[in-house]
Amino acid sequence: MYFWAKALHIIFMVCWFAGLFYLPRIFVNIQLTESDEVKRHLNVMARKLYRFTTPFMILTIIFGGWMTYLNWDYLATAGWFHAKMTLVLLLIGYHFSCGFYRQQLAAGTCNKSHVFFRFYNEAPVLVLFAAVILAVVKPF
C-alpha cells in the first residue's frame, strides 16, 4: 500500500505545483494589463485555476499523510522529515496567500506590482527544490 500512496502523493503534488507555478504568472499579467476586459478574463482564469488546484493540495496532503501513517516509526525521528513538513506548512500558507491575492486582484484592491508577483512566483520553486532534496537525499 505504501507505494500506491507514494505514487498518488507524487501525482497530486505535481498537479498542485503546476497550479502554484502558473497562478502567480496570471497575477503578473493582471497587474501588467490596462484593459478591463483582459483583467476580467485573467481573473476568471485565476479563479478557475485556484479552485482546480485546491483539491490537488488536499489530495497531496491526504496521500502524504497516508505514507506518514504507514511509515511512522521511521519518520517520527527523521530530521529531514520534520524539515520537509515545515516546508509543506509554508507551501500550504503560500497556497492560501495565492487565494488572498486572487480575491484582491478580482476586487481591484491589490496594491502589489507585477514585479512583486514575479518574485512571489519563485517561492514554490525554491520549496520544491528543498523538499525533493530532503525526501530523496535525506541529509539528516
N, CA, C and O atoms as CSV, one atom per row, in Angstrom:
chain,resi,resn,atom,element,x,y,z
A,1,MET,N,N,0.809,-1.203,0.000
A,1,MET,CA,C,0.000,0.000,0.000
A,1,MET,C,C,0.856,1.272,0.000
A,1,MET,O,O,0.457,2.303,-0.542
A,2,TYR,N,N,2.042,1.180,0.619
A,2,TYR,CA,C,2.892,2.355,0.722
A,2,TYR,C,C,3.227,2.920,-0.657
A,2,TYR,O,O,3.188,4.134,-0.855
A,3,PHE,N,N,3.553,2.054,-1.603
A,3,PHE,CA,C,3.956,2.542,-2.928
A,3,PHE,C,C,2.787,3.148,-3.703
A,3,PHE,O,O,2.984,4.049,-4.517
A,4,TRP,N,N,1.572,2.656,-3.453
A,4,TRP,CA,C,0.391,3.296,-4.057
A,4,TRP,C,C,0.203,4.696,-3.483
A,4,TRP,O,O,-0.055,5.656,-4.209
A,5,ALA,N,N,0.336,4.787,-2.176
A,5,ALA,CA,C,0.213,6.105,-1.532
A,5,ALA,C,C,1.286,7.050,-2.048
A,5,ALA,O,O,1.015,8.223,-2.309
A,6,LYS,N,N,2.499,6.544,-2.195
A,6,LYS,CA,C,3.604,7.377,-2.677
A,6,LYS,C,C,3.358,7.841,-4.113
A,6,LYS,O,O,3.571,9.009,-4.437
A,7,ALA,N,N,2.909,6.926,-4.967
A,7,ALA,CA,C,2.632,7.283,-6.369
A,7,ALA,C,C,1.547,8.348,-6.449
A,7,ALA,O,O,1.697,9.332,-7.174
A,8,LEU,N,N,0.466,8.164,-5.718
A,8,LEU,CA,C,-0.633,9.135,-5.747
A,8,LEU,C,C,-0.197,10.462,-5.135
A,8,LEU,O,O,-0.593,11.526,-5.611
A,9,HIS,N,N,0.612,10.405,-4.087
A,9,HIS,CA,C,1.143,11.621,-3.476
A,9,HIS,C,C,1.953,12.418,-4.499
A,9,HIS,O,O,1.784,13.632,-4.616
A,10,ILE,N,N,2.813,11.754,-5.224
A,10,ILE,CA,C,3.653,12.428,-6.218
A,10,ILE,C,C,2.804,12.988,-7.357
A,10,ILE,O,O,3.032,14.115,-7.798
A,11,ILE,N,N,1.834,12.220,-7.834
A,11,ILE,CA,C,0.953,12.679,-8.928
A,11,ILE,C,C,0.220,13.953,-8.521
A,11,ILE,O,O,0.219,14.934,-9.264
A,12,PHE,N,N,-0.400,13.943,-7.348
A,12,PHE,CA,C,-1.179,15.108,-6.921
A,12,PHE,C,C,-0.273,16.283,-6.552
A,12,PHE,O,O,-0.661,17.440,-6.715
A,13,MET,N,N,0.935,15.991,-6.053
A,13,MET,CA,C,1.887,17.057,-5.757
A,13,MET,C,C,2.300,17.774,-7.044
A,13,MET,O,O,2.402,19.001,-7.071
A,14,VAL,N,N,2.535,17.009,-8.102
A,14,VAL,CA,C,2.904,17.618,-9.386
A,14,VAL,C,C,1.756,18.502,-9.901
A,14,VAL,O,O,1.993,19.605,-10.392
A,15,CYS,N,N,0.535,18.021,-9.787
A,15,CYS,CA,C,-0.628,18.805,-10.220
A,15,CYS,C,C,-0.770,20.076,-9.389
A,15,CYS,O,O,-1.060,21.144,-9.928
A,16,TRP,N,N,-0.567,19.962,-8.077
A,16,TRP,CA,C,-0.652,21.121,-7.192
A,16,TRP,C,C,0.407,22.155,-7.563
A,16,TRP,O,O,0.114,23.345,-7.674
A,17,PHE,N,N,1.636,21.690,-7.753
A,17,PHE,CA,C,2.710,22.614,-8.104
A,17,PHE,C,C,2.480,23.268,-9.461
A,17,PHE,O,O,2.838,24.430,-9.653
A,18,ALA,N,N,1.895,22.547,-10.394
A,18,ALA,CA,C,1.610,23.160,-11.698
A,18,ALA,C,C,0.732,24.390,-11.505
A,18,ALA,O,O,0.969,25.433,-12.115
A,19,GLY,N,N,-0.278,24.266,-10.658
A,19,GLY,CA,C,-1.144,25.404,-10.364
A,19,GLY,C,C,-0.406,26.512,-9.633
A,19,GLY,O,O,-0.599,27.690,-9.931
A,20,LEU,N,N,0.447,26.139,-8.672
A,20,LEU,CA,C,1.195,27.152,-7.917
A,20,LEU,C,C,2.217,27.871,-8.781
A,20,LEU,O,O,2.553,29.025,-8.513
A,21,PHE,N,N,2.712,27.206,-9.808
A,21,PHE,CA,C,3.651,27.861,-10.720
A,21,PHE,C,C,2.925,28.814,-11.669
A,21,PHE,O,O,3.455,29.868,-12.021
A,22,TYR,N,N,1.720,28.444,-12.079
A,22,TYR,CA,C,1.022,29.231,-13.099
A,22,TYR,C,C,0.188,30.376,-12.525
A,22,TYR,O,O,0.098,31.442,-13.134
A,23,LEU,N,N,-0.415,30.165,-11.371
A,23,LEU,CA,C,-1.316,31.172,-10.808
A,23,LEU,C,C,-0.648,32.543,-10.612
A,23,LEU,O,O,-1.219,33.549,-11.032
A,24,PRO,N,N,0.526,32.619,-9.998
A,24,PRO,CA,C,1.161,33.936,-9.868
A,24,PRO,C,C,1.563,34.554,-11.213
A,24,PRO,O,O,1.676,35.776,-11.315
A,25,ARG,N,N,1.779,33.740,-12.229
A,25,ARG,CA,C,2.053,34.293,-13.560
A,25,ARG,C,C,0.809,35.005,-14.094
A,25,ARG,O,O,0.913,36.024,-14.777
A,26,ILE,N,N,-0.360,34.460,-13.777
A,26,ILE,CA,C,-1.602,35.152,-14.143
A,26,ILE,C,C,-1.679,36.479,-13.393
A,26,ILE,O,O,-2.098,37.491,-13.955
A,27,PHE,N,N,-1.269,36.472,-12.110
A,27,PHE,CA,C,-1.274,37.708,-11.323
A,27,PHE,C,C,-0.377,38.767,-11.974
A,27,PHE,O,O,-0.741,39.941,-12.036
A,28,VAL,N,N,0.792,38.347,-12.456
A,28,VAL,CA,C,1.696,39.271,-13.149
A,28,VAL,C,C,0.966,39.918,-14.317
A,28,VAL,O,O,1.016,41.136,-14.490
A,29,ASN,N,N,0.292,39.106,-15.114
A,29,ASN,CA,C,-0.398,39.622,-16.300
A,29,ASN,C,C,-1.579,40.520,-15.944
A,29,ASN,O,O,-1.858,41.486,-16.653
A,30,ILE,N,N,-2.269,40.209,-14.856
A,30,ILE,CA,C,-3.367,41.077,-14.407
A,30,ILE,C,C,-2.819,42.459,-14.072
A,30,ILE,O,O,-3.407,43.478,-14.435
A,31,GLN,N,N,-1.684,42.481,-13.376
A,31,GLN,CA,C,-1.121,43.763,-12.963
A,31,GLN,C,C,-0.467,44.517,-14.124
A,31,GLN,O,O,-0.279,45.731,-14.038
A,32,LEU,N,N,-0.123,43.827,-15.188
A,32,LEU,CA,C,0.506,44.488,-16.336
A,32,LEU,C,C,-0.499,45.100,-17.310
A,32,LEU,O,O,-0.202,46.103,-17.959
A,33,THR,N,N,-1.680,44.504,-17.414
A,33,THR,CA,C,-2.615,44.958,-18.440
A,33,THR,C,C,-3.392,46.193,-18.002
A,33,THR,O,O,-3.677,46.391,-16.821
A,34,GLU,N,N,-3.720,47.004,-18.977
A,34,GLU,CA,C,-4.543,48.190,-18.744
A,34,GLU,C,C,-6.002,47.928,-19.124
A,34,GLU,O,O,-6.893,48.689,-18.747
A,35,SER,N,N,-6.234,46.870,-19.855
A,35,SER,CA,C,-7.561,46.562,-20.373
A,35,SER,C,C,-8.437,45.908,-19.300
A,35,SER,O,O,-8.067,44.882,-18.730
A,36,ASP,N,N,-9.592,46.507,-19.032
A,36,ASP,CA,C,-10.529,45.921,-18.066
A,36,ASP,C,C,-11.050,44.572,-18.547
A,36,ASP,O,O,-11.258,43.660,-17.746
A,37,GLU,N,N,-11.259,44.446,-19.851
A,37,GLU,CA,C,-11.745,43.185,-20.396
A,37,GLU,C,C,-10.721,42.063,-20.196
A,37,GLU,O,O,-11.079,40.945,-19.827
A,38,VAL,N,N,-9.461,42.369,-20.441
A,38,VAL,CA,C,-8.395,41.379,-20.240
A,38,VAL,C,C,-8.268,41.045,-18.759
A,38,VAL,O,O,-8.087,39.882,-18.397
A,39,LYS,N,N,-8.363,42.063,-17.898
A,39,LYS,CA,C,-8.300,41.810,-16.451
A,39,LYS,C,C,-9.429,40.874,-16.013
A,39,LYS,O,O,-9.205,39.951,-15.231
A,40,ARG,N,N,-10.637,41.115,-16.517
A,40,ARG,CA,C,-11.766,40.238,-16.163
A,40,ARG,C,C,-11.488,38.808,-16.602
A,40,ARG,O,O,-11.719,37.861,-15.852
A,41,HIS,N,N,-10.991,38.663,-17.821
A,41,HIS,CA,C,-10.703,37.330,-18.353
A,41,HIS,C,C,-9.623,36.633,-17.516
A,41,HIS,O,O,-9.763,35.460,-17.168
A,42,LEU,N,N,-8.559,37.352,-17.199
A,42,LEU,CA,C,-7.479,36.770,-16.399
A,42,LEU,C,C,-7.949,36.432,-14.983
A,42,LEU,O,O,-7.519,35.434,-14.404
A,43,ASN,N,N,-8.830,37.264,-14.431
A,43,ASN,CA,C,-9.370,36.961,-13.100
A,43,ASN,C,C,-10.234,35.708,-13.117
A,43,ASN,O,O,-10.228,34.940,-12.155
A,44,VAL,N,N,-10.970,35.497,-14.191
A,44,VAL,CA,C,-11.746,34.252,-14.327
A,44,VAL,C,C,-10.794,33.066,-14.403
A,44,VAL,O,O,-11.018,32.039,-13.762
A,45,MET,N,N,-9.736,33.210,-15.186
A,45,MET,CA,C,-8.738,32.137,-15.275
A,45,MET,C,C,-8.128,31.844,-13.904
A,45,MET,O,O,-7.979,30.682,-13.525
A,46,ALA,N,N,-7.775,32.894,-13.162
A,46,ALA,CA,C,-7.168,32.716,-11.845
A,46,ALA,C,C,-8.143,32.033,-10.886
A,46,ALA,O,O,-7.748,31.141,-10.134
A,47,ARG,N,N,-9.408,32.443,-10.907
A,47,ARG,CA,C,-10.409,31.823,-10.024
A,47,ARG,C,C,-10.557,30.344,-10.333
A,47,ARG,O,O,-10.568,29.515,-9.422
A,48,LYS,N,N,-10.672,30.006,-11.613
A,48,LYS,CA,C,-10.838,28.606,-12.005
A,48,LYS,C,C,-9.602,27.781,-11.669
A,48,LYS,O,O,-9.716,26.646,-11.207
A,49,LEU,N,N,-8.427,28.347,-11.897
A,49,LEU,CA,C,-7.196,27.614,-11.591
A,49,LEU,C,C,-7.061,27.384,-10.092
A,49,LEU,O,O,-6.665,26.300,-9.665
A,50,TYR,N,N,-7.387,28.393,-9.291
A,50,TYR,CA,C,-7.291,28.231,-7.837
A,50,TYR,C,C,-8.272,27.161,-7.357
A,50,TYR,O,O,-7.915,26.314,-6.538
A,51,ARG,N,N,-9.491,27.197,-7.860
A,51,ARG,CA,C,-10.487,26.176,-7.491
A,51,ARG,C,C,-10.050,24.782,-7.939
A,51,ARG,O,O,-10.329,23.795,-7.258
A,52,PHE,N,N,-9.378,24.701,-9.062
A,52,PHE,CA,C,-8.912,23.422,-9.605
A,52,PHE,C,C,-7.702,22.909,-8.821
A,52,PHE,O,O,-7.545,21.702,-8.634
A,53,THR,N,N,-6.855,23.824,-8.369
A,53,THR,CA,C,-5.616,23.469,-7.691
A,53,THR,C,C,-5.845,23.067,-6.235
A,53,THR,O,O,-5.127,22.214,-5.715
A,54,THR,N,N,-6.812,23.656,-5.583
A,54,THR,CA,C,-7.040,23.386,-4.160
A,54,THR,C,C,-7.304,21.907,-3.869
A,54,THR,O,O,-6.737,21.386,-2.908
A,55,PRO,N,N,-8.134,21.201,-4.647
A,55,PRO,CA,C,-8.291,19.764,-4.381
A,55,PRO,C,C,-6.983,18.974,-4.538
A,55,PRO,O,O,-6.780,17.975,-3.848
A,56,PHE,N,N,-6.105,19.413,-5.431
A,56,PHE,CA,C,-4.817,18.737,-5.569
A,56,PHE,C,C,-3.970,18.916,-4.314
A,56,PHE,O,O,-3.256,17.998,-3.907
A,57,MET,N,N,-4.048,20.096,-3.698
A,57,MET,CA,C,-3.348,20.316,-2.435
A,57,MET,C,C,-3.886,19.343,-1.380
A,57,MET,O,O,-3.120,18.688,-0.673
A,58,ILE,N,N,-5.200,19.263,-1.291
A,58,ILE,CA,C,-5.827,18.397,-0.288
A,58,ILE,C,C,-5.438,16.941,-0.513
A,58,ILE,O,O,-5.105,16.235,0.438
A,59,LEU,N,N,-5.478,16.486,-1.767
A,59,LEU,CA,C,-5.119,15.100,-2.068
A,59,LEU,C,C,-3.642,14.836,-1.816
A,59,LEU,O,O,-3.278,13.742,-1.383
A,60,THR,N,N,-2.793,15.809,-2.078
A,60,THR,CA,C,-1.363,15.673,-1.776
A,60,THR,C,C,-1.173,15.461,-0.282
A,60,THR,O,O,-0.390,14.608,0.136
A,61,ILE,N,N,-1.885,16.230,0.513
A,61,ILE,CA,C,-1.783,16.121,1.970
A,61,ILE,C,C,-2.333,14.778,2.443
A,61,ILE,O,O,-1.741,14.134,3.309
A,62,ILE,N,N,-3.453,14.356,1.884
A,62,ILE,CA,C,-4.060,13.073,2.285
A,62,ILE,C,C,-3.104,11.915,2.011
A,62,ILE,O,O,-2.860,11.090,2.892
A,63,PHE,N,N,-2.564,11.849,0.796
A,63,PHE,CA,C,-1.691,10.722,0.461
A,63,PHE,C,C,-0.330,10.834,1.153
A,63,PHE,O,O,0.280,9.814,1.476
A,64,GLY,N,N,0.151,12.054,1.384
A,64,GLY,CA,C,1.358,12.215,2.194
A,64,GLY,C,C,1.115,11.770,3.628
A,64,GLY,O,O,1.973,11.142,4.249
A,65,GLY,N,N,-0.056,12.102,4.145
A,65,GLY,CA,C,-0.428,11.653,5.493
A,65,GLY,C,C,-0.539,10.141,5.574
A,65,GLY,O,O,-0.146,9.539,6.573
A,66,TRP,N,N,-1.072,9.525,4.526
A,66,TRP,CA,C,-1.178,8.067,4.477
A,66,TRP,C,C,0.219,7.441,4.507
A,66,TRP,O,O,0.460,6.490,5.250
A,67,MET,N,N,1.128,7.974,3.706
A,67,MET,CA,C,2.507,7.468,3.708
A,67,MET,C,C,3.139,7.630,5.086
A,67,MET,O,O,3.841,6.739,5.563
A,68,THR,N,N,2.888,8.764,5.719
A,68,THR,CA,C,3.430,9.014,7.053
A,68,THR,C,C,2.884,7.993,8.050
A,68,THR,O,O,3.628,7.438,8.859
A,69,TYR,N,N,1.591,7.757,7.979
A,69,TYR,CA,C,0.958,6.773,8.867
A,69,TYR,C,C,1.577,5.388,8.680
A,69,TYR,O,O,1.859,4.686,9.652
A,70,LEU,N,N,1.785,5.005,7.419
A,70,LEU,CA,C,2.324,3.676,7.130
A,70,LEU,C,C,3.794,3.524,7.532
A,70,LEU,O,O,4.290,2.405,7.664
A,71,ASN,N,N,4.481,4.635,7.723
A,71,ASN,CA,C,5.920,4.594,7.986
A,71,ASN,C,C,6.283,5.405,9.236
A,71,ASN,O,O,7.402,5.909,9.338
A,72,TRP,N,N,5.361,5.536,10.175
A,72,TRP,CA,C,5.523,6.443,11.301
A,72,TRP,C,C,6.745,6.148,12.167
A,72,TRP,O,O,7.425,7.077,12.603
A,73,ASP,N,N,7.030,4.901,12.418
A,73,ASP,CA,C,8.147,4.569,13.316
A,73,ASP,C,C,9.465,5.156,12.823
A,73,ASP,O,O,10.283,5.611,13.622
A,74,TYR,N,N,9.667,5.147,11.532
A,74,TYR,CA,C,10.887,5.719,10.956
A,74,TYR,C,C,10.810,7.248,10.884
A,74,TYR,O,O,11.754,7.938,11.268
A,75,LEU,N,N,9.686,7.771,10.394
A,75,LEU,CA,C,9.575,9.206,10.127
A,75,LEU,C,C,9.519,10.059,11.389
A,75,LEU,O,O,9.940,11.216,11.370
A,76,ALA,N,N,9.005,9.504,12.481
A,76,ALA,CA,C,8.847,10.282,13.716
A,76,ALA,C,C,10.175,10.822,14.236
A,76,ALA,O,O,10.206,11.849,14.914
A,77,THR,N,N,11.270,10.133,13.921
A,77,THR,CA,C,12.579,10.558,14.427
A,77,THR,C,C,13.509,11.069,13.329
A,77,THR,O,O,14.673,11.366,13.599
A,78,ALA,N,N,13.020,11.176,12.106
A,78,ALA,CA,C,13.861,11.603,10.979
A,78,ALA,C,C,13.866,13.127,10.872
A,78,ALA,O,O,12.826,13.743,10.643
A,79,GLY,N,N,15.025,13.718,11.037
A,79,GLY,CA,C,15.146,15.177,10.976
A,79,GLY,C,C,14.748,15.750,9.632
A,79,GLY,O,O,14.108,16.800,9.569
A,80,TRP,N,N,15.123,15.068,8.551
A,80,TRP,CA,C,14.764,15.546,7.211
A,80,TRP,C,C,13.256,15.621,7.056
A,80,TRP,O,O,12.741,16.522,6.394
A,81,PHE,N,N,12.536,14.668,7.669
A,81,PHE,CA,C,11.073,14.645,7.554
A,81,PHE,C,C,10.464,15.859,8.244
A,81,PHE,O,O,9.528,16.465,7.723
A,82,HIS,N,N,10.984,16.213,9.400
A,82,HIS,CA,C,10.475,17.379,10.120
A,82,HIS,C,C,10.740,18.659,9.323
A,82,HIS,O,O,9.898,19.557,9.282
A,83,ALA,N,N,11.907,18.737,8.695
A,83,ALA,CA,C,12.215,19.889,7.844
A,83,ALA,C,C,11.273,19.938,6.648
A,83,ALA,O,O,10.801,21.008,6.264
A,84,LYS,N,N,11.003,18.777,6.062
A,84,LYS,CA,C,10.093,18.735,4.908
A,84,LYS,C,C,8.682,19.146,5.327
A,84,LYS,O,O,8.002,19.862,4.592
A,85,MET,N,N,8.246,18.705,6.483
A,85,MET,CA,C,6.901,19.075,6.948
A,85,MET,C,C,6.802,20.582,7.189
A,85,MET,O,O,5.748,21.178,6.972
A,86,THR,N,N,7.885,21.190,7.633
A,86,THR,CA,C,7.907,22.642,7.787
A,86,THR,C,C,7.719,23.311,6.433
A,86,THR,O,O,6.972,24.282,6.314
A,87,LEU,N,N,8.399,22.790,5.409
A,87,LEU,CA,C,8.238,23.337,4.057
A,87,LEU,C,C,6.813,23.138,3.542
A,87,LEU,O,O,6.263,24.013,2.873
A,88,VAL,N,N,6.221,21.995,3.851
A,88,VAL,CA,C,4.840,21.736,3.426
A,88,VAL,C,C,3.895,22.746,4.071
A,88,VAL,O,O,2.997,23.264,3.409
A,89,LEU,N,N,4.091,23.026,5.350
A,89,LEU,CA,C,3.252,24.020,6.021
A,89,LEU,C,C,3.423,25.399,5.387
A,89,LEU,O,O,2.446,26.129,5.216
A,90,LEU,N,N,4.652,25.756,5.041
A,90,LEU,CA,C,4.893,27.034,4.358
A,90,LEU,C,C,4.198,27.048,2.997
A,90,LEU,O,O,3.641,28.068,2.589
A,91,LEU,N,N,4.233,25.926,2.305
A,91,LEU,CA,C,3.609,25.834,0.992
A,91,LEU,C,C,2.085,25.937,1.084
A,91,LEU,O,O,1.450,26.545,0.222
A,92,ILE,N,N,1.508,25.354,2.110
A,92,ILE,CA,C,0.066,25.478,2.323
A,92,ILE,C,C,-0.280,26.949,2.577
A,92,ILE,O,O,-1.267,27.458,2.046
A,93,GLY,N,N,0.531,27.625,3.384
A,93,GLY,CA,C,0.334,29.053,3.600
A,93,GLY,C,C,0.461,29.842,2.308
A,93,GLY,O,O,-0.307,30.774,2.068
A,94,TYR,N,N,1.419,29.475,1.479
A,94,TYR,CA,C,1.598,30.132,0.178
A,94,TYR,C,C,0.355,29.922,-0.690
A,94,TYR,O,O,-0.113,30.848,-1.354
A,95,HIS,N,N,-0.167,28.710,-0.676
A,95,HIS,CA,C,-1.368,28.403,-1.460
A,95,HIS,C,C,-2.513,29.334,-1.051
A,95,HIS,O,O,-3.179,29.922,-1.903
A,96,PHE,N,N,-2.731,29.458,0.259
A,96,PHE,CA,C,-3.822,30.307,0.722
A,96,PHE,C,C,-3.533,31.790,0.482
A,96,PHE,O,O,-4.459,32.576,0.285
A,97,SER,N,N,-2.253,32.175,0.499
A,97,SER,CA,C,-1.927,33.566,0.157
A,97,SER,C,C,-2.233,33.830,-1.316
A,97,SER,O,O,-2.620,34.941,-1.678
A,98,CYS,N,N,-2.063,32.819,-2.164
A,98,CYS,CA,C,-2.479,32.961,-3.576
A,98,CYS,C,C,-3.982,33.238,-3.652
A,98,CYS,O,O,-4.428,34.079,-4.432
A,99,GLY,N,N,-4.749,32.527,-2.841
A,99,GLY,CA,C,-6.188,32.757,-2.804
A,99,GLY,C,C,-6.523,34.165,-2.331
A,99,GLY,O,O,-7.439,34.798,-2.856
A,100,PHE,N,N,-5.787,34.652,-1.347
A,100,PHE,CA,C,-5.980,36.010,-0.840
A,100,PHE,C,C,-5.687,37.037,-1.928
A,100,PHE,O,O,-6.483,37.948,-2.156
A,101,TYR,N,N,-4.545,36.891,-2.599
A,101,TYR,CA,C,-4.197,37.830,-3.672
A,101,TYR,C,C,-5.173,37.720,-4.843
A,101,TYR,O,O,-5.497,38.720,-5.483
A,102,ARG,N,N,-5.631,36.523,-5.113
A,102,ARG,CA,C,-6.598,36.337,-6.194
A,102,ARG,C,C,-7.862,37.136,-5.911
A,102,ARG,O,O,-8.404,37.783,-6.807
A,103,GLN,N,N,-8.330,37.093,-4.676
A,103,GLN,CA,C,-9.528,37.850,-4.307
A,103,GLN,C,C,-9.274,39.355,-4.403
A,103,GLN,O,O,-10.123,40.100,-4.892
A,104,GLN,N,N,-8.121,39.794,-3.941
A,104,GLN,CA,C,-7.794,41.221,-4.045
A,104,GLN,C,C,-7.714,41.671,-5.499
A,104,GLN,O,O,-8.221,42.736,-5.851
A,105,LEU,N,N,-7.087,40.874,-6.331
A,105,LEU,CA,C,-6.964,41.235,-7.743
A,105,LEU,C,C,-8.337,41.287,-8.411
A,105,LEU,O,O,-8.598,42.173,-9.225
A,106,ALA,N,N,-9.205,40.354,-8.076
A,106,ALA,CA,C,-10.556,40.336,-8.653
A,106,ALA,C,C,-11.346,41.568,-8.214
A,106,ALA,O,O,-12.138,42.113,-8.983
A,107,ALA,N,N,-11.125,42.002,-6.974
A,107,ALA,CA,C,-11.834,43.172,-6.458
A,107,ALA,C,C,-11.183,44.484,-6.884
A,107,ALA,O,O,-11.755,45.557,-6.693
A,108,GLY,N,N,-9.986,44.396,-7.460
A,108,GLY,CA,C,-9.277,45.599,-7.870
A,108,GLY,C,C,-8.632,46.342,-6.716
A,108,GLY,O,O,-8.351,47.535,-6.830
A,109,THR,N,N,-8.392,45.655,-5.604
A,109,THR,CA,C,-7.837,46.308,-4.418
A,109,THR,C,C,-6.395,45.904,-4.115
A,109,THR,O,O,-5.845,46.306,-3.090
A,110,CYS,N,N,-5.791,45.132,-4.975
A,110,CYS,CA,C,-4.420,44.666,-4.735
A,110,CYS,C,C,-3.430,45.779,-5.086
A,110,CYS,O,O,-3.456,46.332,-6.185
A,111,ASN,N,N,-2.565,46.090,-4.133
A,111,ASN,CA,C,-1.577,47.139,-4.369
A,111,ASN,C,C,-0.193,46.581,-4.700
A,111,ASN,O,O,0.780,47.333,-4.753
A,112,LYS,N,N,-0.099,45.276,-4.923
A,112,LYS,CA,C,1.174,44.652,-5.279
A,112,LYS,C,C,1.420,44.828,-6.772
A,112,LYS,O,O,0.487,44.797,-7.574
A,113,SER,N,N,2.682,45.012,-7.134
A,113,SER,CA,C,3.033,45.246,-8.536
A,113,SER,C,C,3.313,43.936,-9.262
A,113,SER,O,O,3.421,42.874,-8.650
A,114,HIS,N,N,3.425,44.041,-10.569
A,114,HIS,CA,C,3.785,42.866,-11.359
A,114,HIS,C,C,5.191,42.386,-10.987
A,114,HIS,O,O,5.483,41.194,-11.087
A,115,VAL,N,N,6.054,43.296,-10.563
A,115,VAL,CA,C,7.408,42.904,-10.143
A,115,VAL,C,C,7.340,42.064,-8.868
A,115,VAL,O,O,8.051,41.066,-8.745
A,116,PHE,N,N,6.489,42.463,-7.922
A,116,PHE,CA,C,6.301,41.665,-6.709
A,116,PHE,C,C,5.877,40.251,-7.081
A,116,PHE,O,O,6.441,39.282,-6.573
A,117,PHE,N,N,4.891,40.124,-7.960
A,117,PHE,CA,C,4.389,38.800,-8.314
A,117,PHE,C,C,5.411,37.980,-9.104
A,117,PHE,O,O,5.374,36.750,-9.067
A,118,ARG,N,N,6.313,38.639,-9.810
A,118,ARG,CA,C,7.389,37.903,-10.489
A,118,ARG,C,C,8.291,37.223,-9.457
A,118,ARG,O,O,8.681,36.069,-9.641
A,119,PHE,N,N,8.622,37.925,-8.380
A,119,PHE,CA,C,9.437,37.330,-7.324
A,119,PHE,C,C,8.615,36.331,-6.492
A,119,PHE,O,O,9.111,35.268,-6.119
A,120,TYR,N,N,7.379,36.682,-6.214
A,120,TYR,CA,C,6.465,35.815,-5.458
A,120,TYR,C,C,6.324,34.460,-6.159
A,120,TYR,O,O,6.181,33.426,-5.507
A,121,ASN,N,N,6.364,34.481,-7.471
A,121,ASN,CA,C,6.216,33.271,-8.278
A,121,ASN,C,C,7.380,32.299,-8.086
A,121,ASN,O,O,7.240,31.112,-8.382
A,122,GLU,N,N,8.511,32.774,-7.601
A,122,GLU,CA,C,9.689,31.908,-7.448
A,122,GLU,C,C,9.679,31.111,-6.149
A,122,GLU,O,O,10.414,30.130,-6.034
A,123,ALA,N,N,8.883,31.495,-5.185
A,123,ALA,CA,C,8.871,30.820,-3.879
A,123,ALA,C,C,8.584,29.325,-3.977
A,123,ALA,O,O,9.313,28.539,-3.372
A,124,PRO,N,N,7.543,28.892,-4.720
A,124,PRO,CA,C,7.293,27.445,-4.751
A,124,PRO,C,C,8.408,26.663,-5.450
A,124,PRO,O,O,8.588,25.477,-5.171
A,125,VAL,N,N,9.149,27.297,-6.341
A,125,VAL,CA,C,10.274,26.617,-6.991
A,125,VAL,C,C,11.341,26.283,-5.947
A,125,VAL,O,O,11.872,25.173,-5.924
A,126,LEU,N,N,11.645,27.247,-5.093
A,126,LEU,CA,C,12.639,27.032,-4.049
A,126,LEU,C,C,12.182,25.960,-3.063
A,126,LEU,O,O,12.978,25.122,-2.639
A,127,VAL,N,N,10.907,25.985,-2.702
A,127,VAL,CA,C,10.367,24.970,-1.791
A,127,VAL,C,C,10.423,23.595,-2.446
A,127,VAL,O,O,10.771,22.612,-1.791
A,128,LEU,N,N,10.089,23.517,-3.719
A,128,LEU,CA,C,10.143,22.233,-4.429
A,128,LEU,C,C,11.557,21.665,-4.411
A,128,LEU,O,O,11.743,20.490,-4.095
A,129,PHE,N,N,12.557,22.481,-4.746
A,129,PHE,CA,C,13.949,22.013,-4.727
A,129,PHE,C,C,14.313,21.459,-3.355
A,129,PHE,O,O,14.845,20.355,-3.239
A,130,ALA,N,N,14.023,22.231,-2.330
A,130,ALA,CA,C,14.383,21.821,-0.977
A,130,ALA,C,C,13.641,20.560,-0.546
A,130,ALA,O,O,14.243,19.659,0.038
A,131,ALA,N,N,12.347,20.486,-0.827
A,131,ALA,CA,C,11.553,19.322,-0.410
A,131,ALA,C,C,12.005,18.050,-1.119
A,131,ALA,O,O,12.084,16.990,-0.498
A,132,VAL,N,N,12.299,18.143,-2.398
A,132,VAL,CA,C,12.758,16.962,-3.135
A,132,VAL,C,C,14.120,16.513,-2.618
A,132,VAL,O,O,14.353,15.318,-2.439
A,133,ILE,N,N,15.013,17.459,-2.379
A,133,ILE,CA,C,16.331,17.098,-1.843
A,133,ILE,C,C,16.182,16.434,-0.476
A,133,ILE,O,O,16.840,15.432,-0.196
A,134,LEU,N,N,15.323,16.988,0.371
A,134,LEU,CA,C,15.109,16.385,1.687
A,134,LEU,C,C,14.539,14.967,1.572
A,134,LEU,O,O,14.987,14.062,2.277
A,135,ALA,N,N,13.562,14.772,0.693
A,135,ALA,CA,C,12.903,13.470,0.577
A,135,ALA,C,C,13.786,12.418,-0.094
A,135,ALA,O,O,13.686,11.234,0.226
A,136,VAL,N,N,14.638,12.835,-1.011
A,136,VAL,CA,C,15.455,11.871,-1.753
A,136,VAL,C,C,16.806,11.650,-1.078
A,136,VAL,O,O,17.211,10.505,-0.876
A,137,VAL,N,N,17.508,12.726,-0.728
A,137,VAL,CA,C,18.852,12.627,-0.153
A,137,VAL,C,C,18.792,12.301,1.330
A,137,VAL,O,O,19.665,11.604,1.848
A,138,LYS,N,N,17.768,12.799,2.021
A,138,LYS,CA,C,17.601,12.599,3.471
A,138,LYS,C,C,18.892,12.986,4.219
A,138,LYS,O,O,19.516,12.146,4.867
A,139,PRO,N,N,19.282,14.269,4.119
A,139,PRO,CA,C,20.582,14.678,4.633
A,139,PRO,C,C,20.749,14.597,6.150
A,139,PRO,O,O,21.877,14.568,6.642
A,140,PHE,N,N,19.654,14.559,6.891
A,140,PHE,CA,C,19.759,14.447,8.353
A,140,PHE,C,C,18.509,13.835,8.914
A,140,PHE,O,O,18.401,13.657,10.128
